[in-house]
Amino acid sequence: MVPAGLLKSNTSDMIKFLKKLLSDEGKISQATGITEKTYFKNTQREIGFGQEIERNGDDTFFYKDGDTFSCSSIIAYDKKSDWGIVIMINQKNPDLIRELINTNYEQAIAE
């Protein structure tokens, strides 16, 4: 079995990517400006180019989640507040991933 798109990653890879997203240096960080623009919006969702956008008052964070066979993951970040979260679980459970991100988001903005 292979993951979607034949891409394999682990927590270490995701943390490295997250650090690049949050930095103000390099091509990856510069490219996030494109992905953070709203391309689709309705009353329930706001989507950038490849990632979803969550707005909560003045706070905005960006995230991408995914499921591959028997695993689920999410990466979320907010450059303005300088935080990021990577969650990977060994079961396909998008509801649990969303619950975990919501719980961790509340803790991230509380600090």
Biopython code that builds the backbone (N, CA, C, O; Angstrom):
import numpy as np
from Bio.PDB.StructureBuilder import StructureBuilder

atoms = [
    (1, "MET", "N", (0.841, -1.170, 0.000)),
    (1, "MET", "CA", (0.000, 0.000, 0.000)),
    (1, "MET", "C", (0.892, 1.241, 0.000)),
    (1, "MET", "O", (1.966, 1.254, 0.601)),
    (2, "VAL", "N", (0.429, 2.263, -0.675)),
    (2, "VAL", "CA", (1.179, 3.518, -0.724)),
    (2, "VAL", "C", (0.251, 4.669, -0.349)),
    (2, "VAL", "O", (-0.957, 4.579, -0.566)),
    (3, "PRO", "N", (0.791, 5.738, 0.205)),
    (3, "PRO", "CA", (-0.039, 6.878, 0.559)),
    (3, "PRO", "C", (-0.524, 7.626, -0.675)),
    (3, "PRO", "O", (-0.019, 7.422, -1.779)),
    (4, "ALA", "N", (-1.501, 8.486, -0.475)),
    (4, "ALA", "CA", (-2.042, 9.287, -1.579)),
    (4, "ALA", "C", (-0.933, 10.100, -2.222)),
    (4, "ALA", "O", (-0.140, 10.731, -1.523)),
    (5, "GLY", "N", (-0.871, 10.090, -3.531)),
    (5, "GLY", "CA", (0.150, 10.840, -4.245)),
    (5, "GLY", "C", (1.539, 10.259, -4.113)),
    (5, "GLY", "O", (2.510, 10.869, -4.558)),
    (6, "LEU", "N", (1.650, 9.089, -3.509)),
    (6, "LEU", "CA", (2.927, 8.409, -3.283)),
    (6, "LEU", "C", (3.883, 9.226, -2.418)),
    (6, "LEU", "O", (5.097, 9.029, -2.475)),
    (7, "LEU", "N", (3.339, 10.142, -1.619)),
    (7, "LEU", "CA", (4.166, 10.935, -0.713)),
    (7, "LEU", "C", (4.146, 10.306, 0.664)),
    (7, "LEU", "O", (3.085, 9.983, 1.199)),
    (8, "LYS", "N", (5.305, 10.138, 1.222)),
    (8, "LYS", "CA", (5.416, 9.608, 2.574)),
    (8, "LYS", "C", (6.029, 10.678, 3.453)),
    (8, "LYS", "O", (6.920, 11.409, 3.022)),
    (9, "SER", "N", (5.555, 10.769, 4.678)),
    (9, "SER", "CA", (6.074, 11.763, 5.604)),
    (9, "SER", "C", (5.989, 11.205, 7.010)),
    (9, "SER", "O", (5.318, 10.206, 7.268)),
    (10, "ASN", "N", (6.688, 11.876, 7.913)),
    (10, "ASN", "CA", (6.597, 11.542, 9.320)),
    (10, "ASN", "C", (6.533, 12.843, 10.105)),
    (10, "ASN", "O", (6.574, 13.926, 9.522)),
    (11, "THR", "N", (6.434, 12.742, 11.401)),
    (11, "THR", "CA", (6.294, 13.941, 12.229)),
    (11, "THR", "C", (7.483, 14.873, 12.062)),
    (11, "THR", "O", (7.311, 16.090, 12.004)),
    (12, "SER", "N", (8.670, 14.326, 11.983)),
    (12, "SER", "CA", (9.878, 15.138, 11.815)),
    (12, "SER", "C", (9.811, 15.952, 10.514)),
    (12, "SER", "O", (10.128, 17.142, 10.509)),
    (13, "ASP", "N", (9.403, 15.317, 9.426)),
    (13, "ASP", "CA", (9.264, 16.031, 8.145)),
    (13, "ASP", "C", (8.243, 17.158, 8.252)),
    (13, "ASP", "O", (8.466, 18.266, 7.765)),
    (14, "MET", "N", (7.127, 16.857, 8.895)),
    (14, "MET", "CA", (6.060, 17.843, 9.013)),
    (14, "MET", "C", (6.492, 19.032, 9.873)),
    (14, "MET", "O", (6.126, 20.170, 9.580)),
    (15, "ILE", "N", (7.255, 18.784, 10.916)),
    (15, "ILE", "CA", (7.748, 19.871, 11.768)),
    (15, "ILE", "C", (8.735, 20.745, 10.994)),
    (15, "ILE", "O", (8.696, 21.969, 11.114)),
    (16, "LYS", "N", (9.607, 20.141, 10.213)),
    (16, "LYS", "CA", (10.534, 20.916, 9.382)),
    (16, "LYS", "C", (9.765, 21.808, 8.411)),
    (16, "LYS", "O", (10.094, 22.982, 8.243)),
    (17, "PHE", "N", (8.747, 21.249, 7.777)),
    (17, "PHE", "CA", (7.915, 22.003, 6.845)),
    (17, "PHE", "C", (7.195, 23.141, 7.578)),
    (17, "PHE", "O", (7.133, 24.264, 7.078)),
    (18, "LEU", "N", (6.661, 22.851, 8.746)),
    (18, "LEU", "CA", (5.964, 23.863, 9.536)),
    (18, "LEU", "C", (6.896, 25.012, 9.907)),
    (18, "LEU", "O", (6.505, 26.176, 9.821)),
    (19, "LYS", "N", (8.109, 24.702, 10.313)),
    (19, "LYS", "CA", (9.078, 25.747, 10.659)),
    (19, "LYS", "C", (9.384, 26.631, 9.447)),
    (19, "LYS", "O", (9.544, 27.843, 9.590)),
    (20, "LYS", "N", (9.466, 26.034, 8.266)),
    (20, "LYS", "CA", (9.678, 26.814, 7.047)),
    (20, "LYS", "C", (8.483, 27.718, 6.757)),
    (20, "LYS", "O", (8.653, 28.865, 6.344)),
    (21, "LEU", "N", (7.272, 27.198, 6.976)),
    (21, "LEU", "CA", (6.072, 28.007, 6.763)),
    (21, "LEU", "C", (6.054, 29.220, 7.688)),
    (21, "LEU", "O", (5.673, 30.313, 7.267)),
    (22, "LEU", "N", (6.457, 29.041, 8.933)),
    (22, "LEU", "CA", (6.400, 30.114, 9.923)),
    (22, "LEU", "C", (7.546, 31.113, 9.807)),
    (22, "LEU", "O", (7.444, 32.231, 10.313)),
    (23, "SER", "N", (8.619, 30.730, 9.157)),
    (23, "SER", "CA", (9.754, 31.647, 9.023)),
    (23, "SER", "C", (9.447, 32.703, 7.961)),
    (23, "SER", "O", (8.510, 32.556, 7.175)),
    (24, "ASP", "N", (10.233, 33.747, 7.950)),
    (24, "ASP", "CA", (10.090, 34.776, 6.920)),
    (24, "ASP", "C", (11.167, 34.629, 5.852)),
    (24, "ASP", "O", (11.427, 35.563, 5.094)),
    (25, "GLU", "N", (11.788, 33.465, 5.795)),
    (25, "GLU", "CA", (12.895, 33.248, 4.879)),
    (25, "GLU", "C", (12.612, 32.077, 3.952)),
    (25, "GLU", "O", (11.921, 31.131, 4.331)),
    (26, "GLY", "N", (13.138, 32.140, 2.756)),
    (26, "GLY", "CA", (13.067, 31.016, 1.832)),
    (26, "GLY", "C", (11.838, 31.030, 0.943)),
    (26, "GLY", "O", (10.875, 31.761, 1.171)),
    (27, "LYS", "N", (11.911, 30.199, -0.070)),
    (27, "LYS", "CA", (10.853, 30.132, -1.076)),
    (27, "LYS", "C", (9.553, 29.552, -0.535)),
    (27, "LYS", "O", (8.472, 29.977, -0.941)),
    (28, "ILE", "N", (9.643, 28.589, 0.373)),
    (28, "ILE", "CA", (8.434, 27.986, 0.923)),
    (28, "ILE", "C", (7.634, 29.034, 1.682)),
    (28, "ILE", "O", (6.423, 29.146, 1.494)),
    (29, "SER", "N", (8.296, 29.794, 2.530)),
    (29, "SER", "CA", (7.613, 30.831, 3.292)),
    (29, "SER", "C", (7.010, 31.893, 2.368)),
    (29, "SER", "O", (5.889, 32.348, 2.594)),
    (30, "GLN", "N", (7.740, 32.279, 1.350)),
    (30, "GLN", "CA", (7.240, 33.276, 0.395)),
    (30, "GLN", "C", (6.030, 32.752, -0.370)),
    (30, "GLN", "O", (5.101, 33.509, -0.654)),
    (31, "ALA", "N", (6.032, 31.485, -0.699)),
    (31, "ALA", "CA", (4.934, 30.896, -1.471)),
    (31, "ALA", "C", (3.644, 30.806, -0.668)),
    (31, "ALA", "O", (2.566, 30.713, -1.255)),
    (32, "THR", "N", (3.728, 30.832, 0.657)),
    (32, "THR", "CA", (2.510, 30.732, 1.443)),
    (32, "THR", "C", (1.579, 31.919, 1.210)),
    (32, "THR", "O", (0.372, 31.807, 1.424)),
    (33, "GLY", "N", (2.121, 33.041, 0.779)),
    (33, "GLY", "CA", (1.270, 34.189, 0.453)),
    (33, "GLY", "C", (0.239, 33.846, -0.601)),
    (33, "GLY", "O", (-0.886, 34.344, -0.555)),
    (34, "ILE", "N", (0.604, 33.008, -1.541)),
    (34, "ILE", "CA", (-0.324, 32.572, -2.589)),
    (34, "ILE", "C", (-1.377, 31.638, -2.005)),
    (34, "ILE", "O", (-2.560, 31.759, -2.322)),
    (35, "THR", "N", (-0.956, 30.718, -1.161)),
    (35, "THR", "CA", (-1.883, 29.724, -0.615)),
    (35, "THR", "C", (-2.824, 30.309, 0.430)),
    (35, "THR", "O", (-3.867, 29.722, 0.722)),
    (36, "GLU", "N", (-2.468, 31.456, 0.995)),
    (36, "GLU", "CA", (-3.276, 32.061, 2.045)),
    (36, "GLU", "C", (-4.349, 33.006, 1.513)),
    (36, "GLU", "O", (-5.134, 33.542, 2.296)),
    (37, "LYS", "N", (-4.399, 33.219, 0.217)),
    (37, "LYS", "CA", (-5.448, 34.043, -0.377)),
    (37, "LYS", "C", (-6.718, 33.212, -0.527)),
    (37, "LYS", "O", (-6.654, 32.027, -0.853)),
    (38, "THR", "N", (-7.857, 33.827, -0.292)),
    (38, "THR", "CA", (-9.130, 33.123, -0.403)),
    (38, "THR", "C", (-9.496, 32.937, -1.878)),
    (38, "THR", "O", (-9.554, 33.898, -2.645)),
    (39, "TYR", "N", (-9.741, 31.681, -2.255)),
    (39, "TYR", "CA", (-10.173, 31.361, -3.616)),
    (39, "TYR", "C", (-11.625, 30.908, -3.661)),
    (39, "TYR", "O", (-12.270, 30.983, -4.707)),
    (40, "PHE", "N", (-12.134, 30.442, -2.536)),
    (40, "PHE", "CA", (-13.527, 30.009, -2.464)),
    (40, "PHE", "C", (-14.047, 30.309, -1.062)),
    (40, "PHE", "O", (-13.364, 30.070, -0.066)),
    (41, "LYS", "N", (-15.268, 30.836, -1.005)),
    (41, "LYS", "CA", (-15.855, 31.123, 0.305)),
    (41, "LYS", "C", (-17.369, 31.023, 0.197)),
    (41, "LYS", "O", (-17.981, 31.540, -0.738)),
    (42, "ASN", "N", (-17.956, 30.349, 1.173)),
    (42, "ASN", "CA", (-19.404, 30.371, 1.339)),
    (42, "ASN", "C", (-19.675, 30.498, 2.836)),
    (42, "ASN", "O", (-18.769, 30.834, 3.598)),
    (43, "THR", "N", (-20.871, 30.242, 3.256)),
    (43, "THR", "CA", (-21.196, 30.435, 4.671)),
    (43, "THR", "C", (-20.565, 29.384, 5.579)),
    (43, "THR", "O", (-20.507, 29.576, 6.794)),
    (44, "GLN", "N", (-20.087, 28.267, 5.003)),
    (44, "GLN", "CA", (-19.529, 27.196, 5.828)),
    (44, "GLN", "C", (-18.025, 27.020, 5.690)),
    (44, "GLN", "O", (-17.386, 26.515, 6.614)),
    (45, "ARG", "N", (-17.442, 27.417, 4.570)),
    (45, "ARG", "CA", (-16.018, 27.146, 4.320)),
    (45, "ARG", "C", (-15.337, 28.322, 3.667)),
    (45, "ARG", "O", (-15.953, 29.113, 2.952)),
    (46, "GLU", "N", (-14.041, 28.416, 3.932)),
    (46, "GLU", "CA", (-13.178, 29.352, 3.220)),
    (46, "GLU", "C", (-11.926, 28.570, 2.847)),
    (46, "GLU", "O", (-11.270, 27.978, 3.703)),
    (47, "ILE", "N", (-11.608, 28.578, 1.568)),
    (47, "ILE", "CA", (-10.497, 27.771, 1.081)),
    (47, "ILE", "C", (-9.510, 28.641, 0.321)),
    (47, "ILE", "O", (-9.883, 29.447, -0.532)),
    (48, "GLY", "N", (-8.248, 28.456, 0.654)),
    (48, "GLY", "CA", (-7.169, 29.087, -0.073)),
    (48, "GLY", "C", (-6.727, 28.152, -1.186)),
    (48, "GLY", "O", (-7.450, 27.220, -1.541)),
    (49, "PHE", "N", (-5.569, 28.390, -1.728)),
    (49, "PHE", "CA", (-5.038, 27.551, -2.790)),
    (49, "PHE", "C", (-4.356, 26.343, -2.164)),
    (49, "PHE", "O", (-3.146, 26.352, -1.934)),
    (50, "GLY", "N", (-5.145, 25.298, -1.888)),
    (50, "GLY", "CA", (-4.589, 24.070, -1.328)),
    (50, "GLY", "C", (-4.762, 23.903, 0.162)),
    (50, "GLY", "O", (-4.408, 22.853, 0.698)),
    (51, "GLN", "N", (-5.287, 24.886, 0.846)),
    (51, "GLN", "CA", (-5.506, 24.736, 2.277)),
    (51, "GLN", "C", (-6.761, 25.488, 2.693)),
    (51, "GLN", "O", (-7.249, 26.364, 1.979)),
    (52, "GLU", "N", (-7.262, 25.131, 3.848)),
    (52, "GLU", "CA", (-8.473, 25.775, 4.339)),
    (52, "GLU", "C", (-8.101, 26.897, 5.302)),
    (52, "GLU", "O", (-7.030, 26.897, 5.909)),
    (53, "ILE", "N", (-9.016, 27.845, 5.422)),
    (53, "ILE", "CA", (-8.787, 29.030, 6.237)),
    (53, "ILE", "C", (-9.863, 29.070, 7.313)),
    (53, "ILE", "O", (-11.051, 28.925, 7.025)),
    (54, "GLU", "N", (-9.441, 29.266, 8.537)),
    (54, "GLU", "CA", (-10.369, 29.357, 9.666)),
    (54, "GLU", "C", (-10.218, 30.736, 10.289)),
    (54, "GLU", "O", (-9.121, 31.134, 10.682)),
    (55, "ARG", "N", (-11.314, 31.452, 10.375)),
    (55, "ARG", "CA", (-11.309, 32.786, 10.994)),
    (55, "ARG", "C", (-12.141, 32.733, 12.266)),
    (55, "ARG", "O", (-13.252, 32.204, 12.289)),
    (56, "ASN", "N", (-11.569, 33.298, 13.321)),
    (56, "ASN", "CA", (-12.235, 33.354, 14.614)),
    (56, "ASN", "C", (-11.996, 34.763, 15.162)),
    (56, "ASN", "O", (-11.001, 35.008, 15.844)),
    (57, "GLY", "N", (-12.909, 35.681, 14.862)),
    (57, "GLY", "CA", (-12.701, 37.077, 15.241)),
    (57, "GLY", "C", (-11.525, 37.646, 14.476)),
    (57, "GLY", "O", (-11.508, 37.613, 13.246)),
    (58, "ASP", "N", (-10.535, 38.170, 15.199)),
    (58, "ASP", "CA", (-9.328, 38.724, 14.568)),
    (58, "ASP", "C", (-8.279, 37.661, 14.280)),
    (58, "ASP", "O", (-7.293, 37.932, 13.594)),
    (59, "ASP", "N", (-8.481, 36.457, 14.797)),
    (59, "ASP", "CA", (-7.522, 35.377, 14.599)),
    (59, "ASP", "C", (-7.842, 34.610, 13.314)),
    (59, "ASP", "O", (-9.003, 34.322, 13.024)),
    (60, "THR", "N", (-6.805, 34.287, 12.558)),
    (60, "THR", "CA", (-6.936, 33.491, 11.346)),
    (60, "THR", "C", (-5.847, 32.433, 11.355)),
    (60, "THR", "O", (-4.678, 32.733, 11.595)),
    (61, "PHE", "N", (-6.241, 31.187, 11.092)),
    (61, "PHE", "CA", (-5.205, 30.174, 10.910)),
    (61, "PHE", "C", (-5.513, 29.359, 9.673)),
    (61, "PHE", "O", (-6.648, 29.313, 9.200)),
    (62, "PHE", "N", (-4.483, 28.722, 9.163)),
    (62, "PHE", "CA", (-4.547, 27.963, 7.922)),
    (62, "PHE", "C", (-4.245, 26.510, 8.242)),
    (62, "PHE", "O", (-3.423, 26.215, 9.110)),
    (63, "TYR", "N", (-4.919, 25.598, 7.534)),
    (63, "TYR", "CA", (-4.689, 24.187, 7.821)),
    (63, "TYR", "C", (-4.935, 23.320, 6.593)),
    (63, "TYR", "O", (-5.641, 23.698, 5.658)),
    (64, "LYS", "N", (-4.331, 22.162, 6.637)),
    (64, "LYS", "CA", (-4.518, 21.131, 5.620)),
    (64, "LYS", "C", (-4.602, 19.811, 6.351)),
    (64, "LYS", "O", (-3.721, 19.462, 7.138)),
    (65, "ASP", "N", (-5.672, 19.077, 6.084)),
    (65, "ASP", "CA", (-5.808, 17.762, 6.699)),
    (65, "ASP", "C", (-5.870, 16.709, 5.610)),
    (65, "ASP", "O", (-6.070, 17.017, 4.435)),
    (66, "GLY", "N", (-5.697, 15.476, 6.013)),
    (66, "GLY", "CA", (-5.743, 14.405, 5.031)),
    (66, "GLY", "C", (-5.822, 13.043, 5.671)),
    (66, "GLY", "O", (-5.461, 12.849, 6.832)),
    (67, "ASP", "N", (-6.307, 12.104, 4.881)),
    (67, "ASP", "CA", (-6.419, 10.717, 5.311)),
    (67, "ASP", "C", (-5.755, 9.834, 4.257)),
    (67, "ASP", "O", (-5.916, 10.051, 3.056)),
    (68, "THR", "N", (-5.018, 8.852, 4.718)),
    (68, "THR", "CA", (-4.393, 7.892, 3.823)),
    (68, "THR", "C", (-4.600, 6.501, 4.398)),
    (68, "THR", "O", (-4.030, 6.158, 5.434)),
    (69, "PHE", "N", (-5.412, 5.709, 3.729)),
    (69, "PHE", "CA", (-5.707, 4.345, 4.154)),
    (69, "PHE", "C", (-6.100, 4.297, 5.625)),
    (69, "PHE", "O", (-7.272, 4.499, 5.945)),
    (70, "SER", "N", (-5.169, 4.039, 6.520)),
    (70, "SER", "CA", (-5.534, 3.878, 7.927)),
    (70, "SER", "C", (-4.945, 4.966, 8.821)),
    (70, "SER", "O", (-4.765, 4.744, 10.018)),
    (71, "CYS", "N", (-4.644, 6.132, 8.264)),
    (71, "CYS", "CA", (-4.050, 7.218, 9.048)),
    (71, "CYS", "C", (-4.711, 8.552, 8.714)),
    (71, "CYS", "O", (-5.243, 8.735, 7.619)),
    (72, "SER", "N", (-4.671, 9.477, 9.665)),
    (72, "SER", "CA", (-5.171, 10.831, 9.462)),
    (72, "SER", "C", (-4.132, 11.815, 9.979)),
    (72, "SER", "O", (-3.388, 11.513, 10.912)),
    (73, "SER", "N", (-4.086, 12.996, 9.366)),
    (73, "SER", "CA", (-3.137, 14.006, 9.811)),
    (73, "SER", "C", (-3.683, 15.403, 9.535)),
    (73, "SER", "O", (-4.607, 15.593, 8.744)),
    (74, "ILE", "N", (-3.075, 16.370, 10.216)),
    (74, "ILE", "CA", (-3.399, 17.772, 9.977)),
    (74, "ILE", "C", (-2.168, 18.606, 10.316)),
    (74, "ILE", "O", (-1.420, 18.294, 11.243)),
    (75, "ILE", "N", (-1.978, 19.668, 9.546)),
    (75, "ILE", "CA", (-0.975, 20.678, 9.848)),
    (75, "ILE", "C", (-1.715, 22.002, 9.852)),
    (75, "ILE", "O", (-2.461, 22.304, 8.920)),
    (76, "ALA", "N", (-1.514, 22.792, 10.896)),
    (76, "ALA", "CA", (-2.185, 24.081, 11.029)),
    (76, "ALA", "C", (-1.169, 25.096, 11.532)),
    (76, "ALA", "O", (-0.255, 24.749, 12.281)),
    (77, "TYR", "N", (-1.329, 26.366, 11.116)),
    (77, "TYR", "CA", (-0.408, 27.395, 11.558)),
    (77, "TYR", "C", (-1.042, 28.775, 11.453)),
    (77, "TYR", "O", (-2.029, 28.986, 10.748)),
    (78, "ASP", "N", (-0.436, 29.705, 12.183)),
    (78, "ASP", "CA", (-0.789, 31.115, 12.125)),
    (78, "ASP", "C", (0.510, 31.897, 12.216)),
    (78, "ASP", "O", (1.132, 31.949, 13.277)),
    (79, "LYS", "N", (0.920, 32.500, 11.118)),
    (79, "LYS", "CA", (2.173, 33.256, 11.103)),
    (79, "LYS", "C", (2.103, 34.471, 12.017)),
    (79, "LYS", "O", (3.072, 34.791, 12.705)),
    (80, "LYS", "N", (0.963, 35.143, 12.025)),
    (80, "LYS", "CA", (0.801, 36.359, 12.819)),
    (80, "LYS", "C", (1.043, 36.090, 14.303)),
    (80, "LYS", "O", (1.718, 36.869, 14.975)),
    (81, "SER", "N", (0.497, 34.998, 14.809)),
    (81, "SER", "CA", (0.657, 34.643, 16.219)),
    (81, "SER", "C", (1.838, 33.706, 16.461)),
    (81, "SER", "O", (2.145, 33.371, 17.605)),
    (82, "ASP", "N", (2.499, 33.285, 15.386)),
    (82, "ASP", "CA", (3.698, 32.439, 15.449)),
    (82, "ASP", "C", (3.460, 31.130, 16.188)),
    (82, "ASP", "O", (4.161, 30.814, 17.149)),
    (83, "TRP", "N", (2.471, 30.373, 15.734)),
    (83, "TRP", "CA", (2.251, 29.038, 16.281)),
    (83, "TRP", "C", (1.903, 28.081, 15.147)),
    (83, "TRP", "O", (1.431, 28.481, 14.083)),
    (84, "GLY", "N", (2.152, 26.812, 15.416)),
    (84, "GLY", "CA", (1.804, 25.772, 14.463)),
    (84, "GLY", "C", (1.573, 24.458, 15.190)),
    (84, "GLY", "O", (2.098, 24.232, 16.280)),
    (85, "ILE", "N", (0.781, 23.600, 14.571)),
    (85, "ILE", "CA", (0.434, 22.311, 15.157)),
    (85, "ILE", "C", (0.495, 21.243, 14.070)),
    (85, "ILE", "O", (0.020, 21.456, 12.955)),
    (86, "VAL", "N", (1.074, 20.109, 14.394)),
    (86, "VAL", "CA", (1.036, 18.927, 13.541)),
    (86, "VAL", "C", (0.434, 17.809, 14.379)),
    (86, "VAL", "O", (0.898, 17.526, 15.484)),
    (87, "ILE", "N", (-0.598, 17.180, 13.843)),
    (87, "ILE", "CA", (-1.212, 16.043, 14.525)),
    (87, "ILE", "C", (-1.281, 14.897, 13.528)),
    (87, "ILE", "O", (-1.786, 15.056, 12.416)),
    (88, "MET", "N", (-0.770, 13.746, 13.934)),
    (88, "MET", "CA", (-0.830, 12.540, 13.115)),
    (88, "MET", "C", (-1.356, 11.416, 13.994)),
    (88, "MET", "O", (-0.853, 11.201, 15.097)),
    (89, "ILE", "N", (-2.365, 10.698, 13.515)),
    (89, "ILE", "CA", (-2.888, 9.563, 14.275)),
    (89, "ILE", "C", (-2.900, 8.325, 13.389)),
    (89, "ILE", "O", (-2.995, 8.428, 12.166)),
    (90, "ASN", "N", (-2.804, 7.176, 14.000)),
    (90, "ASN", "CA", (-2.716, 5.927, 13.241)),
    (90, "ASN", "C", (-4.084, 5.272, 13.062)),
    (90, "ASN", "O", (-4.220, 4.054, 13.174)),
    (91, "GLN", "N", (-5.075, 6.080, 12.788)),
    (91, "GLN", "CA", (-6.389, 5.577, 12.397)),
    (91, "GLN", "C", (-7.037, 6.605, 11.480)),
    (91, "GLN", "O", (-6.793, 7.805, 11.606)),
    (92, "LYS", "N", (-7.841, 6.136, 10.582)),
    (92, "LYS", "CA", (-8.532, 7.045, 9.668)),
    (92, "LYS", "C", (-9.755, 7.575, 10.404)),
    (92, "LYS", "O", (-10.770, 6.890, 10.533)),
    (93, "ASN", "N", (-9.636, 8.810, 10.884)),
    (93, "ASN", "CA", (-10.698, 9.373, 11.703)),
    (93, "ASN", "C", (-10.679, 10.899, 11.578)),
    (93, "ASN", "O", (-10.159, 11.584, 12.459)),
    (94, "PRO", "N", (-11.240, 11.433, 10.494)),
    (94, "PRO", "CA", (-11.220, 12.891, 10.303)),
    (94, "PRO", "C", (-11.954, 13.652, 11.398)),
    (94, "PRO", "O", (-11.596, 14.793, 11.690)),
    (95, "ASP", "N", (-12.970, 13.054, 12.012)),
    (95, "ASP", "CA", (-13.680, 13.730, 13.101)),
    (95, "ASP", "C", (-12.778, 13.917, 14.322)),
    (95, "ASP", "O", (-12.810, 14.965, 14.967)),
    (96, "LEU", "N", (-11.978, 12.904, 14.635)),
    (96, "LEU", "CA", (-11.054, 13.007, 15.754)),
    (96, "LEU", "C", (-9.994, 14.065, 15.474)),
    (96, "LEU", "O", (-9.645, 14.841, 16.363)),
    (97, "ILE", "N", (-9.478, 14.102, 14.246)),
    (97, "ILE", "CA", (-8.481, 15.108, 13.875)),
    (97, "ILE", "C", (-9.053, 16.506, 14.078)),
    (97, "ILE", "O", (-8.389, 17.367, 14.655)),
    (98, "ARG", "N", (-10.274, 16.740, 13.613)),
    (98, "ARG", "CA", (-10.893, 18.068, 13.768)),
    (98, "ARG", "C", (-11.118, 18.405, 15.248)),
    (98, "ARG", "O", (-10.938, 19.553, 15.656)),
    (99, "GLU", "N", (-11.505, 17.421, 16.038)),
    (99, "GLU", "CA", (-11.678, 17.652, 17.473)),
    (99, "GLU", "C", (-10.346, 17.998, 18.132)),
    (99, "GLU", "O", (-10.284, 18.895, 18.973)),
    (100, "LEU", "N", (-9.284, 17.294, 17.755)),
    (100, "LEU", "CA", (-7.961, 17.566, 18.315)),
    (100, "LEU", "C", (-7.458, 18.950, 17.917)),
    (100, "LEU", "O", (-6.887, 19.662, 18.743)),
    (101, "ILE", "N", (-7.663, 19.332, 16.674)),
    (101, "ILE", "CA", (-7.194, 20.657, 16.247)),
    (101, "ILE", "C", (-7.980, 21.747, 16.956)),
    (101, "ILE", "O", (-7.402, 22.759, 17.353)),
    (102, "ASN", "N", (-9.273, 21.566, 17.122)),
    (102, "ASN", "CA", (-10.065, 22.578, 17.819)),
    (102, "ASN", "C", (-9.630, 22.717, 19.279)),
    (102, "ASN", "O", (-9.518, 23.832, 19.788)),
    (103, "THR", "N", (-9.387, 21.604, 19.945)),
    (103, "THR", "CA", (-8.933, 21.636, 21.336)),
    (103, "THR", "C", (-7.565, 22.295, 21.451)),
    (103, "THR", "O", (-7.353, 23.139, 22.321)),
    (104, "ASN", "N", (-6.639, 21.916, 20.580)),
    (104, "ASN", "CA", (-5.289, 22.476, 20.636)),
    (104, "ASN", "C", (-5.267, 23.936, 20.221)),
    (104, "ASN", "O", (-4.472, 24.713, 20.751)),
    (105, "TYR", "N", (-6.121, 24.326, 19.287)),
    (105, "TYR", "CA", (-6.218, 25.721, 18.872)),
    (105, "TYR", "C", (-6.636, 26.587, 20.054)),
    (105, "TYR", "O", (-6.065, 27.656, 20.273)),
    (106, "GLU", "N", (-7.607, 26.143, 20.802)),
    (106, "GLU", "CA", (-8.071, 26.902, 21.963)),
    (106, "GLU", "C", (-6.921, 27.109, 22.958)),
    (106, "GLU", "O", (-6.793, 28.184, 23.542)),
    (107, "GLN", "N", (-6.095, 26.090, 23.147)),
    (107, "GLN", "CA", (-4.959, 26.210, 24.056)),
    (107, "GLN", "C", (-3.874, 27.120, 23.478)),
    (107, "GLN", "O", (-3.226, 27.860, 24.217)),
    (108, "ALA", "N", (-3.673, 27.065, 22.147)),
    (108, "ALA", "CA", (-2.644, 27.882, 21.508)),
    (108, "ALA", "C", (-2.962, 29.369, 21.619)),
    (108, "ALA", "O", (-2.063, 30.171, 21.873)),
    (109, "ILE", "N", (-4.220, 29.750, 21.432)),
    (109, "ILE", "CA", (-4.549, 31.174, 21.487)),
    (109, "ILE", "C", (-4.733, 31.658, 22.923)),
    (109, "ILE", "O", (-4.711, 32.863, 23.175)),
    (110, "ALA", "N", (-4.913, 30.740, 23.862)),
    (110, "ALA", "CA", (-5.078, 31.131, 25.259)),
    (110, "ALA", "C", (-3.766, 31.578, 25.889)),
    (110, "ALA", "O", (-3.766, 32.317, 26.873)),
    (111, "GLU", "N", (-2.645, 31.130, 25.321)),
    (111, "GLU", "CA", (-1.345, 31.446, 25.916)),
    (111, "GLU", "C", (-0.852, 32.805, 25.513)),
    (111, "GLU", "O", (0.229, 33.218, 25.932)),
]
sb = StructureBuilder()
sb.init_structure("model")
sb.init_model(0)
sb.init_chain("A")
sb.init_seg("    ")
for serial, (resi, resn, name, xyz) in enumerate(atoms, 1):
    if name == "N":
        sb.init_residue(resn, " ", resi, " ")
    sb.init_atom(name, np.array(xyz, "f"), 0.0, 1.0, " ", f" {name:<3s}", serial, name[0])
structure = sb.get_structure()
